[in-house]
Amino acid sequence: MKKPSLPTLLSFNAGYVDTAGFLALHGLFTAHVTGNFVTLGASLVLGTTGAIAKLLALPAFCLVVVLVRLLRYTLMNRKRPVLRTMFMLKLLLLIVGTALALYFGPFANGDSVPAILTGLTFVSAMAIQNAVQRVHLSHAPPTTLMTGTTTQVMLDLADKWHGVSGDQKVAINARLARMTTSVCAFALGCGGGALLFDLFSVKCFVVLPVIALLAYGHEEAYATT
């Protein structure tokens, strides 16, 4: 049986943490952080909890991306492995976030310090994944945001129905395979996160370090650097 590719694992991870985090942390998006603009507005209008974490999510995300970019230069200067270090940091953050969720959760108040700390830990982990995607896996479809990928899939399907041939057809088929797999993995992660949260509440987060560990040990990651 062929094991999942690295982008497939990362897409599943993003869908899972976004959905589980949304359900456990009162509407906080941990991977698609700009979506928190919408849920922040909803929190303010409806008077629900979690507004503080949503307000802090984007600044925390941006800070982590800047820090890991600077860390990359330090690692390169010292001849240390960059991508392996990034995946290890992400794994450690997911372990910490899971431990916080298990210890403090379920979260009755999304504005409590434990809920905010847990949410921002997961946001930080996904900031690293987004940075790694842009720098080291730019050949692969995005793993945390599927709108652009879905748009490209529909464009490619329209081109196929219109009629293409030769190299263009080969390129479209290859791109369709990659992008469809990414969207399906993300959707499966969303479904898995929702189902396991419904069954096990915050215990569902234990899946995240497992997926991150698989990504950390994936030889494809180090073949792309």
Contacts in CASP RR format, 6 or more apart in sequence:
PFRMAT RR
TARGET T0000
AUTHOR 0000-0000-0000
METHOD contacts of the structure
MODEL  1
MKKPSLPTLLSFNAGYVDTAGFLALHGLFTAHVTGNFVTLGASLVLGTTG
AIAKLLALPAFCLVVVLVRLLRYTLMNRKRPVLRTMFMLKLLLLIVGTAL
ALYFGPFANGDSVPAILTGLTFVSAMAIQNAVQRVHLSHAPPTTLMTGTT
TQVMLDLADKWHGVSGDQKVAINARLARMTTSVCAFALGCGGGALLFDLF
SVKCFVVLPVIALLAYGHEEAYATT
4 12 0 8 1.000
4 185 0 8 1.000
4 214 0 8 1.000
5 181 0 8 1.000
5 220 0 8 1.000
6 137 0 8 1.000
6 140 0 8 1.000
6 215 0 8 1.000
6 218 0 8 1.000
6 220 0 8 1.000
6 221 0 8 1.000
6 224 0 8 1.000
7 137 0 8 1.000
7 140 0 8 1.000
7 141 0 8 1.000
7 143 0 8 1.000
7 178 0 8 1.000
7 181 0 8 1.000
7 182 0 8 1.000
7 185 0 8 1.000
8 181 0 8 1.000
8 182 0 8 1.000
8 185 0 8 1.000
9 185 0 8 1.000
9 211 0 8 1.000
9 214 0 8 1.000
9 215 0 8 1.000
9 218 0 8 1.000
10 129 0 8 1.000
10 133 0 8 1.000
10 137 0 8 1.000
10 143 0 8 1.000
10 215 0 8 1.000
11 141 0 8 1.000
11 143 0 8 1.000
11 144 0 8 1.000
11 181 0 8 1.000
11 182 0 8 1.000
11 183 0 8 1.000
11 185 0 8 1.000
11 186 0 8 1.000
11 189 0 8 1.000
12 185 0 8 1.000
12 186 0 8 1.000
12 188 0 8 1.000
12 189 0 8 1.000
12 211 0 8 1.000
13 129 0 8 1.000
13 143 0 8 1.000
13 189 0 8 1.000
13 208 0 8 1.000
13 211 0 8 1.000
13 212 0 8 1.000
13 215 0 8 1.000
14 31 0 8 1.000
14 32 0 8 1.000
14 126 0 8 1.000
14 129 0 8 1.000
14 143 0 8 1.000
14 144 0 8 1.000
14 186 0 8 1.000
14 189 0 8 1.000
15 31 0 8 1.000
15 144 0 8 1.000
15 186 0 8 1.000
15 187 0 8 1.000
15 189 0 8 1.000
15 190 0 8 1.000
15 193 0 8 1.000
16 189 0 8 1.000
16 190 0 8 1.000
16 191 0 8 1.000
16 192 0 8 1.000
16 193 0 8 1.000
16 207 0 8 1.000
16 208 0 8 1.000
16 211 0 8 1.000
17 30 0 8 1.000
17 31 0 8 1.000
17 94 0 8 1.000
17 122 0 8 1.000
17 125 0 8 1.000
17 126 0 8 1.000
17 208 0 8 1.000
18 29 0 8 1.000
18 30 0 8 1.000
18 31 0 8 1.000
18 32 0 8 1.000
18 144 0 8 1.000
18 190 0 8 1.000
19 189 0 8 1.000
19 190 0 8 1.000
19 191 0 8 1.000
19 192 0 8 1.000
19 193 0 8 1.000
19 194 0 8 1.000
19 197 0 8 1.000
20 193 0 8 1.000
20 194 0 8 1.000
20 196 0 8 1.000
20 197 0 8 1.000
20 204 0 8 1.000
20 205 0 8 1.000
20 208 0 8 1.000
21 27 0 8 1.000
21 28 0 8 1.000
21 29 0 8 1.000
21 30 0 8 1.000
21 119 0 8 1.000
21 122 0 8 1.000
22 28 0 8 1.000
22 29 0 8 1.000
22 30 0 8 1.000
23 193 0 8 1.000
23 194 0 8 1.000
23 197 0 8 1.000
24 101 0 8 1.000
24 105 0 8 1.000
24 106 0 8 1.000
24 107 0 8 1.000
24 197 0 8 1.000
24 201 0 8 1.000
24 202 0 8 1.000
24 204 0 8 1.000
24 205 0 8 1.000
25 50 0 8 1.000
25 53 0 8 1.000
25 107 0 8 1.000
25 110 0 8 1.000
25 115 0 8 1.000
25 118 0 8 1.000
25 119 0 8 1.000
26 43 0 8 1.000
26 48 0 8 1.000
26 49 0 8 1.000
26 50 0 8 1.000
26 53 0 8 1.000
26 107 0 8 1.000
26 109 0 8 1.000
26 110 0 8 1.000
26 115 0 8 1.000
27 39 0 8 1.000
27 43 0 8 1.000
27 50 0 8 1.000
27 54 0 8 1.000
28 36 0 8 1.000
28 39 0 8 1.000
28 50 0 8 1.000
28 53 0 8 1.000
28 54 0 8 1.000
28 57 0 8 1.000
28 110 0 8 1.000
28 119 0 8 1.000
28 123 0 8 1.000
29 35 0 8 1.000
29 36 0 8 1.000
29 39 0 8 1.000
29 57 0 8 1.000
30 57 0 8 1.000
30 119 0 8 1.000
30 122 0 8 1.000
30 123 0 8 1.000
30 125 0 8 1.000
30 126 0 8 1.000
31 126 0 8 1.000
31 129 0 8 1.000
31 130 0 8 1.000
31 144 0 8 1.000
32 144 0 8 1.000
32 145 0 8 1.000
33 57 0 8 1.000
33 58 0 8 1.000
33 61 0 8 1.000
33 123 0 8 1.000
33 126 0 8 1.000
33 127 0 8 1.000
34 58 0 8 1.000
36 54 0 8 1.000
36 55 0 8 1.000
36 57 0 8 1.000
36 58 0 8 1.000
37 58 0 8 1.000
39 54 0 8 1.000
40 51 0 8 1.000
40 54 0 8 1.000
40 55 0 8 1.000
41 51 0 8 1.000
42 48 0 8 1.000
43 49 0 8 1.000
43 50 0 8 1.000
43 51 0 8 1.000
43 54 0 8 1.000
44 51 0 8 1.000
49 109 0 8 1.000
49 110 0 8 1.000
49 111 0 8 1.000
50 109 0 8 1.000
50 110 0 8 1.000
50 111 0 8 1.000
50 115 0 8 1.000
50 116 0 8 1.000
51 111 0 8 1.000
52 110 0 8 1.000
52 111 0 8 1.000
52 116 0 8 1.000
53 110 0 8 1.000
53 111 0 8 1.000
53 115 0 8 1.000
53 116 0 8 1.000
53 119 0 8 1.000
53 120 0 8 1.000
56 116 0 8 1.000
56 120 0 8 1.000
57 119 0 8 1.000
57 120 0 8 1.000
57 123 0 8 1.000
60 120 0 8 1.000
60 123 0 8 1.000
60 124 0 8 1.000
60 127 0 8 1.000
61 123 0 8 1.000
61 124 0 8 1.000
61 126 0 8 1.000
61 127 0 8 1.000
61 130 0 8 1.000
62 127 0 8 1.000
64 123 0 8 1.000
64 124 0 8 1.000
64 127 0 8 1.000
64 128 0 8 1.000
64 131 0 8 1.000
65 127 0 8 1.000
65 130 0 8 1.000
65 131 0 8 1.000
68 86 0 8 1.000
68 89 0 8 1.000
68 127 0 8 1.000
68 128 0 8 1.000
68 131 0 8 1.000
69 131 0 8 1.000
71 85 0 8 1.000
72 82 0 8 1.000
72 86 0 8 1.000
72 135 0 8 1.000
75 81 0 8 1.000
75 82 0 8 1.000
75 85 0 8 1.000
76 82 0 8 1.000
81 222 0 8 1.000
82 136 0 8 1.000
82 225 0 8 1.000
83 132 0 8 1.000
83 136 0 8 1.000
83 221 0 8 1.000
83 222 0 8 1.000
83 224 0 8 1.000
83 225 0 8 1.000
84 216 0 8 1.000
84 221 0 8 1.000
84 222 0 8 1.000
86 128 0 8 1.000
86 131 0 8 1.000
86 132 0 8 1.000
86 136 0 8 1.000
87 132 0 8 1.000
87 212 0 8 1.000
87 215 0 8 1.000
87 216 0 8 1.000
87 217 0 8 1.000
87 221 0 8 1.000
88 216 0 8 1.000
89 128 0 8 1.000
90 125 0 8 1.000
90 128 0 8 1.000
90 129 0 8 1.000
90 132 0 8 1.000
90 212 0 8 1.000
90 215 0 8 1.000
90 216 0 8 1.000
91 209 0 8 1.000
91 212 0 8 1.000
91 213 0 8 1.000
91 216 0 8 1.000
93 121 0 8 1.000
93 122 0 8 1.000
93 124 0 8 1.000
93 125 0 8 1.000
93 128 0 8 1.000
94 122 0 8 1.000
94 125 0 8 1.000
94 208 0 8 1.000
94 209 0 8 1.000
94 212 0 8 1.000
95 209 0 8 1.000
96 121 0 8 1.000
97 118 0 8 1.000
97 119 0 8 1.000
97 121 0 8 1.000
97 122 0 8 1.000
97 125 0 8 1.000
97 205 0 8 1.000
98 205 0 8 1.000
98 206 0 8 1.000
98 208 0 8 1.000
98 209 0 8 1.000
100 114 0 8 1.000
100 117 0 8 1.000
100 118 0 8 1.000
100 121 0 8 1.000
101 118 0 8 1.000
101 202 0 8 1.000
101 205 0 8 1.000
102 202 0 8 1.000
102 203 0 8 1.000
102 205 0 8 1.000
102 206 0 8 1.000
103 114 0 8 1.000
104 112 0 8 1.000
104 114 0 8 1.000
104 115 0 8 1.000
104 118 0 8 1.000
105 114 0 8 1.000
105 115 0 8 1.000
105 118 0 8 1.000
105 201 0 8 1.000
105 202 0 8 1.000
106 201 0 8 1.000
106 202 0 8 1.000
107 114 0 8 1.000
107 115 0 8 1.000
107 118 0 8 1.000
107 202 0 8 1.000
109 115 0 8 1.000
110 116 0 8 1.000
122 208 0 8 1.000
125 212 0 8 1.000
126 144 0 8 1.000
129 143 0 8 1.000
129 144 0 8 1.000
130 144 0 8 1.000
133 140 0 8 1.000
133 142 0 8 1.000
133 143 0 8 1.000
133 144 0 8 1.000
136 221 0 8 1.000
136 224 0 8 1.000
136 225 0 8 1.000
137 143 0 8 1.000
137 224 0 8 1.000
139 224 0 8 1.000
140 178 0 8 1.000
140 182 0 8 1.000
141 149 0 8 1.000
141 178 0 8 1.000
141 179 0 8 1.000
141 182 0 8 1.000
142 148 0 8 1.000
142 149 0 8 1.000
142 182 0 8 1.000
143 182 0 8 1.000
143 186 0 8 1.000
146 182 0 8 1.000
146 183 0 8 1.000
146 186 0 8 1.000
149 179 0 8 1.000
149 182 0 8 1.000
149 183 0 8 1.000
150 183 0 8 1.000
152 175 0 8 1.000
152 179 0 8 1.000
153 176 0 8 1.000
153 179 0 8 1.000
153 180 0 8 1.000
153 183 0 8 1.000
156 172 0 8 1.000
156 175 0 8 1.000
156 176 0 8 1.000
156 179 0 8 1.000
157 176 0 8 1.000
159 168 0 8 1.000
159 172 0 8 1.000
160 169 0 8 1.000
160 172 0 8 1.000
160 176 0 8 1.000
164 172 0 8 1.000
193 204 0 8 1.000
193 207 0 8 1.000
196 203 0 8 1.000
196 204 0 8 1.000
196 207 0 8 1.000
197 204 0 8 1.000
215 221 0 8 1.000
END
